[in-house]
């Protein structure tokens, strides 16, 4: 069973788009066009690329944490939602719906968000950003048979960037990352755990299929949108 919980959260074609986006960011960072935006996160270009690469590679790996009752109704299929095509893993001798945590879509964003909160002491503003984004994402989240919970990909991006600016222009970049990634995780996955058992999904991955693309794009692109226009140098420990 452990080997079958690891799979790409979307079709190879759509995953390739994220890879192309990553390569484009590599080029822009190397040309120092986007260096400023990532420096405003408190990390260098090398660490930023490692963060992106780790998220992409980590999206393949899921860590099982529980087995929910029910019989998987779909296996080895492609499910389309809002123009995105997600993969239902091919499974055999399955015990029920396996609840798992995705490395690239949950573990890495959570660790990065914790780092940013501690580095810039954004406890109150970060909590407010997460709560608001979680409420917005929760309203958009839709249970999808065979997959779990899915969210529209692009709608949260602009919302996250705007909210980060409202809360703090100076700290908009880290707030955008924290709010976009953790708000999506909480609003889409954690607040909908009670709906998982009736969806017939062989694997329900927190931060995986259905939400990984949203977390990747809201967490990274929203930071870029916010970081480009952030006016002043951030100071750690405030």
C-alpha positions in Angstrom: 0.0 0.0 0.0 2.8 2.4 0.8 4.1 2.3 -2.7 0.7 3.1 -4.2 0.1 6.3 -2.2 2.9 8.0 -4.1 1.8 9.5 -7.4 1.7 12.8 -9.3 -1.3 14.8 -8.1 -2.2 15.9 -11.7 -1.7 14.6 -15.2 1.9 14.7 -16.7 0.8 17.5 -19.1 -0.4 19.8 -16.3 2.5 18.9 -14.1 4.8 19.9 -17.0 3.3 23.3 -17.0 4.4 23.8 -13.4 7.8 22.5 -14.3 8.0 25.0 -17.2 6.9 27.7 -14.7 9.7 26.6 -12.4 12.3 26.7 -15.2 11.1 30.2 -16.2 11.5 31.4 -12.6 15.0 29.8 -12.5 15.9 31.9 -15.6 14.4 35.1 -14.2 16.2 34.6 -10.9 19.5 33.9 -12.5 19.0 37.1 -14.5 18.3 38.9 -11.2 14.9 40.0 -12.5 13.0 38.3 -9.7 15.9 38.3 -7.2 14.4 41.3 -5.3 11.0 39.6 -4.8 12.5 36.5 -3.2 15.0 38.5 -1.1 12.0 40.1 0.4 11.0 36.7 1.8 14.2 36.6 3.8 15.8 33.9 1.7 18.3 34.0 -1.1 17.7 33.0 -4.7 19.3 29.6 -4.1 17.0 28.8 -1.2 14.1 30.1 -3.2 14.8 27.7 -6.1 15.3 24.8 -3.6 11.9 25.7 -2.0 10.2 25.5 -5.5 12.0 22.4 -6.6 11.3 20.7 -3.3 7.6 21.5 -3.6 7.4 20.1 -7.1 9.3 16.9 -6.3 7.6 16.5 -3.0 4.2 16.6 -4.6 4.8 13.0 -5.7 5.2 11.8 -2.1 2.4 11.2 0.4 2.7 10.2 4.1 -0.2 8.0 5.2 -1.6 9.1 8.6 -4.9 7.3 8.9 -7.3 4.9 7.1 -10.9 6.1 6.8 -13.8 3.7 6.3 -15.4 3.2 2.9 -14.6 1.5 -0.4 -12.8 3.4 -3.1 -15.2 3.8 -6.0 -12.6 5.0 -8.6 -9.1 3.9 -9.4 -6.7 4.7 -12.1 -8.8 7.5 -13.6 -8.5 11.1 -14.6 -10.9 13.6 -13.0 -11.4 17.1 -14.5 -12.3 20.1 -12.3 -12.3 23.7 -13.4 -10.1 22.8 -16.4 -7.5 21.0 -14.3 -7.1 17.2 -14.7 -6.3 15.3 -11.5 -5.1 11.7 -11.2 -6.9 9.0 -9.2 -4.1 6.5 -8.3 -4.4 2.9 -9.5 -4.8 0.8 -6.4 -5.3 -2.9 -5.5 -6.4 -4.6 -2.3 -7.2 -1.2 -0.8 -8.4 -1.0 2.9 -10.5 2.2 2.5 -9.7 5.9 2.0 -6.1 6.5 3.0 -5.7 10.0 4.6 -2.2 11.2 3.8 -0.1 14.4 4.0 1.6 15.6 0.9 5.3 16.6 1.3 5.4 19.3 -1.4 1.9 20.7 -0.9 1.7 20.6 2.9 4.9 19.8 4.8 7.2 22.2 3.0 4.8 25.1 2.9 4.0 24.6 6.6 7.7 24.7 7.5 8.4 27.7 5.4 5.4 29.5 6.8 6.6 28.8 10.4 10.0 30.2 9.5 8.5 33.4 8.1 6.3 33.9 11.1 9.1 33.5 13.5 11.6 35.5 11.5 9.4 38.5 11.2 7.3 38.0 14.3 4.0 38.2 12.3 1.9 36.2 14.7 -1.2 38.4 14.7 -1.1 39.5 11.0 -0.2 36.0 9.8 -3.1 34.5 11.8 -5.5 37.0 10.4 -4.3 36.4 6.8 -4.7 32.6 7.3 -8.2 32.9 8.8 -9.5 35.2 6.0 -7.9 33.2 3.2 -9.1 30.0 4.7 -12.7 31.3 4.8 -12.5 32.4 1.2 -11.0 29.1 0.0 -13.4 27.1 2.1 -16.3 28.8 0.3 -14.7 27.9 -3.1 -13.7 24.3 -2.2 -15.7 21.5 -3.8 -15.8 17.8 -2.9 -14.9 15.8 -6.0 -15.6 12.1 -6.3 -12.5 10.0 -6.4 -10.2 12.9 -5.6 -11.2 14.5 -2.3 -11.4 18.3 -2.0 -10.5 20.6 -5.0 -10.3 24.4 -5.3 -10.2 26.6 -8.4 -6.6 27.3 -9.3 -6.2 31.0 -10.0 -9.0 32.8 -8.1 -7.1 32.8 -4.7 -3.9 34.3 -6.1 -5.1 37.9 -6.5 -7.2 37.7 -3.4 -4.1 36.6 -1.4 -1.9 39.4 -2.8 -4.5 42.1 -2.2 -5.1 40.9 1.4 -1.4 40.9 2.1 -1.1 44.5 0.9 -4.1 45.5 3.1 -2.6 43.9 6.2 0.9 45.3 5.7 2.7 46.7 2.6 6.0 46.3 4.3 5.5 42.6 5.1 3.2 41.8 2.1 5.5 39.1 0.6 5.7 36.8 3.7 2.1 37.4 4.5 1.1 36.4 1.0 3.1 33.2 1.2 1.7 32.3 4.7 -1.9 33.2 3.9 -1.9 31.6 0.5 -0.4 28.3 1.4 -1.7 27.8 4.9 -5.1 29.4 4.2 -5.6 26.9 1.3 -4.5 23.9 3.4 -6.8 24.8 6.2 -9.8 26.1 4.2 -9.8 23.4 1.5 -8.5 20.3 3.2 -8.6 20.5 7.0 -12.1 22.1 7.3 -13.5 19.4 4.9 -12.1 16.3 6.4 -15.6 15.3 7.4 -16.6 15.1 3.7 -13.8 12.8 2.7 -15.3 9.4 3.5 -18.2 9.7 1.1 -16.1 10.6 -2.0 -14.8 7.1 -2.8 -11.3 8.4 -3.1 -8.5 5.7 -2.6 -6.2 8.5 -1.3 -7.2 11.8 0.2 -4.0 13.8 0.4 -3.8 17.0 2.4 -2.0 19.4 0.1 -2.1 16.9 -2.7 -4.4 16.3 -5.7 -7.1 19.0 -5.9 -5.2 21.5 -3.8 -1.4 21.2 -4.7 -1.7 23.4 -7.8 -3.6 26.0 -5.8 -1.1 26.0 -3.0 1.9 26.1 -5.4 0.4 29.0 -7.4 -1.0 31.0 -4.5 2.0 30.5 -2.4 4.6 31.4 -5.1 2.8 33.7 -7.5 1.1 35.7 -4.8 4.5 36.3 -3.2 5.8 37.5 -6.6 2.8 39.8 -7.0 3.3 41.2 -3.6 7.1 41.3 -3.6 7.4 43.3 -6.8 5.6 46.3 -5.3 6.6 46.1 -1.6 8.1 49.5 -0.9 10.6 49.2 1.9 13.1 46.8 3.5 11.6 44.4 6.0 13.2 44.1 9.4 13.3 40.8 11.2 12.0 40.5 14.7 9.2 43.1 14.4 
